[in-house]
Amino acid sequence: MSDLHQEKVQRVSAVAPPSSPRATMTLPSMETAKGMKKTMSIFVHPFTRMHKIPVFRRLWIYIAMMGVYDMFVSWVSEHGISQQILKEATNAAFIGAVFGLLLVFRTNSAYERWWEGRRLWGQLVNDSRNLALKVQSYVNVPQADKLRIGEQITSFAYSLKHHLRDSRPTKNLPGVKPIDQIPKSYHLPSQVALRIYETVSLWQQRGHINEMTMLILDPHLRAFMDISGACERIKSTPLAVSYRAFMRQGIALNLLILPWYVGPNLDIWFSLPLVLIASYFLIGLELIAEDIEDPFGLDGDDLPLDQICAGIQKVVTEITTTDCLSGNMETGADIDPLKFTKSIKALQVDPLKDTYVPPPGD
């Protein structure tokens, strides 16, 4: 009996329809949906946010001029211009490919300068943090002295920023003599670096640091002026004027010829978009190269030196105030963080003094 029942079960399972695909279908996971959305944004956002591109503010004027010029060429070609001229213009189309390669080289050269500037400022961030960390850990001096050199480290970053932008600070740099007492002809980063060296030298004279500690600190001290010199080399050595002028002449000639070998072969509604797109990329690449060639300026594509300096100030202040905000390690007495922060903001002392006198009201 059991054998007959088992045989019936096997027959039923053999003729049973397969499970519906609808029942086994699964919806895409949340991670997959986010990935698809991110992929779409990579290709869509560059077109929906063109007005936010810094170069676009100048680029659209040239694009409009090229559009008018292309319509003029199309009108002339339809009203009896010599076909020989159009043929010669078509034969000159290879010029565009040649200048395209040269333009890529021009843009790459400018980007290398921009990237080297970013690398140097990244090195300044690292050396500033490392110097503050090692002073806080290895140097046995009053906390006010550590705060003072922390301010001087921050002041070096701000002084280098102003020096590269050919500007002067509107406020006094903490830990340095008043800005109006420093002649405008002086090299401001060197003046700040000099104060840092004076502070460290004073600690060494008073026995707060030994030769081994000095060897630990010295690489970061020397790195400040090395970075300054490398940034000055980028700023003072632009791309050769002859090469830049040659590239712009080539771009102008190529754009002048472009409508003549595109317009006669295509309708105006096809030639106009092609000319505008080609002009957009040729002129845009040149404008981008011009902007990033000097990476320390105030253009939209230049390095965010204000943010980098603010980041250095934040992290150095955090490092040099760590012990004070966590309490006195010797006595266990806590220090009011709000009161101490107020003292930090008002800290203006001479690095040759060995004690810190709190401002009135603390």
C-alpha positions in Angstrom: 0.0 0.0 0.0 2.8 2.3 0.8 4.5 1.6 -2.5 1.3 2.5 -4.4 1.0 5.8 -2.5 4.7 6.7 -3.1 4.2 6.0 -6.8 1.2 8.4 -7.0 3.1 11.1 -5.3 5.9 10.8 -7.9 3.4 11.0 -10.7 1.8 14.1 -9.3 5.2 15.8 -8.9 6.3 14.9 -12.4 3.2 16.5 -14.0 3.0 19.5 -11.7 3.7 22.8 -13.4 7.0 24.5 -12.5 6.8 27.3 -10.0 5.9 30.7 -11.5 8.8 33.0 -12.3 6.7 35.8 -10.8 7.0 34.2 -7.4 10.8 34.0 -7.5 11.4 37.5 -8.9 13.3 39.7 -6.5 13.4 43.5 -6.3 16.8 45.3 -6.7 18.4 46.0 -3.3 18.8 49.4 -1.9 22.6 49.3 -2.6 21.9 48.5 -6.3 19.4 51.4 -6.5 21.9 53.8 -5.0 24.6 52.6 -7.4 22.3 53.2 -10.4 21.4 56.6 -9.2 25.1 57.5 -8.6 26.0 56.3 -12.1 23.2 58.4 -13.7 24.3 61.4 -11.7 27.9 61.1 -13.1 26.6 61.6 -16.6 23.7 63.9 -16.0 25.0 66.4 -13.4 27.8 67.8 -15.7 25.0 69.0 -18.1 22.5 70.2 -15.5 25.1 72.2 -13.6 27.0 73.7 -16.4 26.2 77.2 -15.1 28.2 76.4 -11.9 31.4 75.6 -13.8 33.8 78.5 -13.2 35.1 78.6 -16.7 31.5 78.6 -18.2 31.0 82.3 -17.1 33.6 83.4 -19.7 33.1 80.5 -22.1 29.5 81.2 -23.2 30.5 84.6 -24.8 33.0 82.9 -27.1 30.4 80.1 -27.9 27.8 82.8 -28.9 30.3 84.5 -31.2 31.1 81.2 -32.9 27.4 80.5 -33.4 26.9 83.9 -35.2 30.1 83.3 -37.2 28.9 79.8 -38.3 25.5 81.2 -39.4 27.3 83.8 -41.5 29.5 81.2 -43.1 26.4 79.1 -43.9 24.7 82.1 -45.5 27.7 83.0 -47.6 28.2 79.4 -48.8 24.6 79.3 -50.0 25.0 82.4 -52.1 27.7 81.6 -54.6 31.0 81.5 -52.8 33.7 79.9 -54.9 33.6 76.1 -54.3 37.4 76.1 -54.6 37.7 78.1 -51.4 35.4 75.6 -49.7 37.5 72.7 -51.0 40.7 74.2 -49.7 39.1 74.8 -46.3 38.1 71.1 -46.2 41.6 70.0 -47.0 42.9 72.1 -44.1 40.7 70.1 -41.6 43.7 68.1 -40.4 44.9 71.3 -38.7 42.3 70.7 -36.0 43.6 67.3 -35.1 47.2 68.7 -34.8 46.1 71.6 -32.5 43.9 69.2 -30.5 47.0 67.2 -29.6 49.0 70.4 -28.7 46.0 71.6 -26.6 46.0 68.4 -24.6 49.7 68.8 -23.9 49.0 72.4 -22.8 46.2 71.4 -20.5 48.3 68.5 -19.0 51.2 70.9 -18.3 48.8 73.3 -16.5 47.3 70.5 -14.5 50.7 69.2 -13.4 51.4 72.7 -12.0 48.0 72.6 -10.2 48.6 69.2 -8.8 52.1 70.0 -7.6 50.7 73.0 -5.8 48.1 70.8 -4.1 50.8 68.3 -3.1 52.9 71.0 -1.5 50.1 72.4 0.5 49.2 68.8 1.6 52.8 68.5 2.8 52.4 71.7 4.7 49.4 70.3 6.4 51.3 67.2 7.4 54.4 69.0 8.6 52.3 71.5 10.6 50.5 68.7 12.4 53.6 66.6 13.0 55.5 69.6 14.4 52.6 70.5 16.7 52.3 66.8 17.9 56.0 66.5 18.6 56.2 69.8 20.4 53.3 68.7 22.5 54.8 65.3 23.3 58.6 65.8 23.4 59.1 69.4 24.7 58.8 70.1 28.4 57.8 73.8 28.4 54.8 75.7 29.9 51.6 75.1 28.0 51.5 78.8 27.0 54.7 78.3 25.1 53.2 75.4 23.2 50.2 77.5 22.4 52.4 80.3 21.2 54.3 78.0 18.7 51.0 76.6 17.6 49.9 80.0 16.7 53.1 80.7 14.9 52.6 77.4 12.9 49.2 78.6 11.9 50.5 82.1 11.0 53.0 80.6 8.6 50.2 79.0 6.5 48.3 82.2 6.4 51.4 84.3 5.6 52.3 81.9 2.7 48.8 82.2 1.3 48.9 86.0 1.3 52.5 85.9 -0.2 51.4 83.7 -3.1 48.4 85.9 -3.7 50.4 89.1 -3.6 48.3 90.4 -0.7 48.8 91.5 2.9 47.0 90.3 6.0 44.3 92.6 7.2 44.8 91.5 10.8 47.9 90.7 12.9 49.2 87.2 12.6 49.1 85.5 16.1 52.5 84.9 17.6 54.2 87.4 15.3 55.0 91.1 15.6 52.1 93.4 14.4 51.8 93.3 10.6 52.2 97.1 10.3 55.7 96.7 11.8 56.8 94.4 9.1 57.9 96.3 5.9 56.0 95.4 2.8 59.2 94.5 1.0 60.0 91.8 3.5 59.3 88.2 2.7 56.4 87.5 5.1 56.7 83.7 5.3 60.4 84.0 6.2 59.5 86.4 9.0 57.1 84.0 10.5 59.5 81.1 10.1 62.2 83.2 11.8 59.9 83.6 14.9 59.4 79.8 15.0 63.1 79.2 14.9 63.7 81.8 17.6 61.1 80.1 19.9 62.7 76.7 19.4 66.2 78.1 19.8 65.2 79.8 23.1 63.9 76.4 24.4 67.2 74.8 23.4 69.2 77.5 25.2 67.1 77.1 28.4 67.6 73.3 28.3 63.9 72.5 27.5 65.0 70.4 24.5 68.2 68.4 23.9 70.0 67.7 20.7 68.0 64.5 20.0 64.7 66.4 20.3 66.1 69.1 18.0 66.9 66.5 15.4 63.3 65.3 15.6 61.9 68.8 15.2 64.3 70.2 12.6 62.9 68.3 9.5 59.5 69.9 10.0 61.0 73.3 10.6 63.1 73.1 7.4 60.1 71.8 5.4 58.3 75.1 5.9 60.7 77.1 3.8 61.2 74.3 1.3 57.5 74.3 0.7 57.5 78.1 0.4 60.3 78.0 -2.2 58.6 75.3 -4.3 55.3 77.3 -4.4 57.2 80.4 -5.4 58.9 78.5 -8.2 55.4 77.5 -9.6 54.1 81.0 -9.3 57.1 82.8 -10.8 57.7 80.4 -13.7 54.6 80.4 -15.9 54.3 78.7 -19.2 56.5 80.3 -21.9 54.8 83.3 -23.4 55.7 82.3 -26.9 54.2 78.8 -26.5 51.0 80.3 -25.0 50.6 82.8 -27.8 51.2 80.1 -30.4 48.5 77.9 -28.9 46.0 80.7 -28.9 46.8 81.7 -32.5 46.3 78.1 -33.5 43.0 77.8 -31.7 41.7 81.0 -33.3 42.8 79.9 -36.8 41.2 76.5 -36.3 37.9 78.0 -35.2 37.9 80.4 -38.1 38.4 77.5 -40.6 36.0 75.1 -38.8 32.7 76.5 -40.2 34.0 76.5 -43.7 34.5 72.8 -44.0 31.5 71.9 -41.9 28.8 74.3 -43.1 28.8 73.6 -46.8 28.5 69.9 -46.3 25.7 70.0 -43.7 22.5 71.9 -43.2 22.7 74.8 -40.8 20.8 72.9 -38.1 23.5 70.2 -38.1 26.6 72.3 -38.7 25.7 74.8 -35.9 25.6 72.3 -33.1 28.9 70.7 -34.3 30.7 74.0 -34.5 29.4 75.0 -31.0 30.4 71.7 -29.5 33.9 71.9 -31.0 34.3 75.5 -29.9 33.1 74.6 -26.4 35.8 72.1 -25.9 38.7 73.9 -27.7 38.1 77.2 -26.0 37.1 75.6 -22.7 40.3 73.6 -22.4 42.4 76.7 -23.1 40.5 78.7 -20.4 40.9 75.9 -17.9 44.6 75.7 -18.5 44.8 79.4 -18.1 43.0 79.3 -14.7 44.9 76.3 -13.2 48.3 77.4 -14.5 48.6 79.6 -11.4 46.9 77.4 -8.7 47.3 79.9 -5.9 44.9 82.6 -7.1 41.3 83.4 -6.4 39.6 81.8 -9.5 37.0 79.1 -9.0 39.3 76.3 -10.1 42.3 77.4 -8.0 43.3 75.7 -4.8 41.1 76.3 -1.7 43.9 77.9 0.3 41.5 79.6 2.7 40.0 76.2 3.7 43.4 74.6 3.9 44.7 77.3 6.3 41.5 77.0 8.4 42.1 73.3 8.6 45.7 73.7 9.7 44.5 76.2 12.4 41.8 73.9 13.7 44.0 70.8 14.0 47.0 72.6 15.4 44.8 74.4 18.0 43.3 71.0 19.0 46.7 69.5 19.4 48.3 72.3 21.5 45.2 72.6 23.8 44.8 68.8 24.4 46.5 68.7 27.8 45.0 71.9 29.0 41.4 70.9 28.2 41.8 67.4 29.7 43.1 68.8 33.0 46.4 69.3 34.8 48.2 66.0 34.8 50.4 66.8 37.8 47.8 68.1 40.3 44.6 66.6 38.7 43.0 70.1 38.8 40.5 70.6 36.0 40.7 73.8 33.8 37.5 75.4 32.6 37.5 74.8 28.8 35.4 78.0 28.1 37.7 80.1 30.2 40.8 78.6 28.6 39.4 79.0 25.1 38.9 82.7 25.8 42.5 83.0 26.9 43.6 81.3 23.7 41.8 83.9 21.5 43.4 86.7 23.5 46.9 85.2 23.5 49.3 87.8 22.1 52.7 87.3 23.8 56.3 87.9 22.8 58.0 84.5 22.0 61.1 85.7 24.0 59.1 85.7 27.2 59.0 82.5 29.1 55.7 82.9 30.9 52.1 83.7 29.8 50.2 86.4 31.7 46.4 85.9 31.2 44.5 88.9 29.9 42.4 90.9 32.4 39.1 89.4 33.3 40.2 85.7 33.2 
